[in-house]
Amino acid sequence: MKKWLLGIGIGVIVLAMLTGDGLALLEWMGRNPEATPTHAAASAHEAAQHENLSPPKPLYLAALPKFVAVLTTDGGGDSTYAEIAITFSSYDHRAVDKFESVLPIIQAAIVAEVMQDGSALATGDETARTTMTHQALLAVNRIIGKTDPPLGTSAFVDAYLTDFLIQ
């Protein structure tokens, strides 16, 4: 009796699986995704987007070498030291060349910016680091814009804090 019930149970399961597979096969064969209007419209839209895309521009990087800045804290005249390195990115290779030629001026301006917000940076505050990186980008663009006016004041598009160590 157990073998007979087991056989019926297995038969029912096999029949259900075949029926499900058969229905899925009929559904799959009945569909033609190329003929549906929504798919055709989506394909046309996707093709138009690919035609309008241009290849990405190369990104050029200019790195400010590591430097150490003294960060004066608010209390008791204690000082903290920060080792910092920042990298700037541009889509114009001329901006990187100009960066290299005025590197001492850029470094002096960035050290001044860092020391100005020293107490906030000494705490390791994320907002202070973000502000410092943004101020460094503005300083570099200001210097590049003054030394090479055709490049303008937006020669560099972003700044990245690549090293930040508080001692």
C-alpha positions, 0 to 999 in steps of 0.5 A, a space after each residue: 500500500 505504501 509503494 502504491 501511495 508513493 507511486 501516485 504521489 510521485 506521479 502527481 508531482 511529475 504531472 504537475 511539473 510537466 503541466 507547468 513546464 508545458 504551460 510555460 513553453 506555450 506562453 514563451 512560444 506565444 510571445 514575440 518581444 520584438 512585435 510588442 509596441 512598448 519593446 519597439 519604442 524602448 529599443 528605438 529610444 535606447 538606440 537614440 541614446 546610444 547615438 547621442 553619447 560621445 566617448 568619455 573625455 580623458 581625465 587628467 590628474 595633478 597631485 599636490 605632494 604630501 605636506 605637513 601642516 600645524 593645526 592649532 587647537 582651541 585649547 591650551 596652545 597645543 598643536 596637532 600635526 596633519 600630513 595631507 596629500 590632495 589630488 586634483 582632476 581636470 579634463 584639460 591637460 593644459 591645466 595639469 601642465 600649468 599646475 606643475 609650473 605654479 606648484 609652490 604658489 598652489 602649495 602655499 595657498 593650500 597650506 594657508 587654507 588648511 591652517 586657517 581651519 586647523 582647530 576643526 581639522 584637528 578633531 578629525 571632523 568629516 565636514 571640516 575635511 570636505 570643506 578643506 578639500 573644496 577650499 583647496 579646489 577653489 584656491 587652485 582654480 583661482 591661481 590657475 585662472 590668474 596665471 593662465 586666463 584662457 584656462 579660466 577659473 574652472 580648469 579643475 573639476 574636483 579635488 580628492 583628499 588622498 592622504 590625511 593623517 593626524 598626529 
